[in-house]
Structures are given as C-alpha cells and as structure tokens.
Amino acid sequence: MRDHLSKGEIRKDAVQDAVQAAASTVGAVTGIVAAAVHEVAGVLGGFATEIFEIRDSVRRASGDRGE
C-alpha cells in the first residue's frame, strides 16, 4: 500500500523544514557571535589590567627616584 501525501502536506513539510533550518542557522550564528563577544571582552579586560599594572609600576619607579 502506498501512502499518498496531499500537496498541502508536502508544502507544510517543506515550510517546516525551512523554518527549522533557519532556526538552527540563527542559533549557530548567535552562539558564534556570543562566543566572540565573550572572548573580545576577556582580551580587552586583560589589556586594561596590563595598563593599570604599567601605570602602577611607573608610579612606583617615579617614587623610588624621589620625583
């Protein structure tokens, strides 16, 4: 016995597959962007920490010289 799908059922399946593919793609891209933002924030935070440490080193060095 053969199953016969109506044109409406075939269209519904096609739309469903397209929406699921789009949702998966959006989810993947969102994950990539979120990971990138997280990594950039970490790198910028590390850079800011280094700048503060350099500033403190300069202050200590200036104080050691009596300036």
C-alpha positions, 0 to 999 in steps of 0.5 A: 500500500502506498501512502499518498501525501496531499500537496498541502502536506508536502508544502507544510513539510517543506515550510517546516523544514525551512523554518527549522533550518533557519532556526538552527542557522540563527542559533549557530550564528548567535552562539558564534557571535556570543562566543566572540563577544565573550572572548573580545571582552576577556582580551580587552579586560586583560589589556586594561589590567596590563595598563593599570599594572604599567601605570602602577609600576611607573608610579612606583619607579617615579617614587623610588627616584624621589620625583 
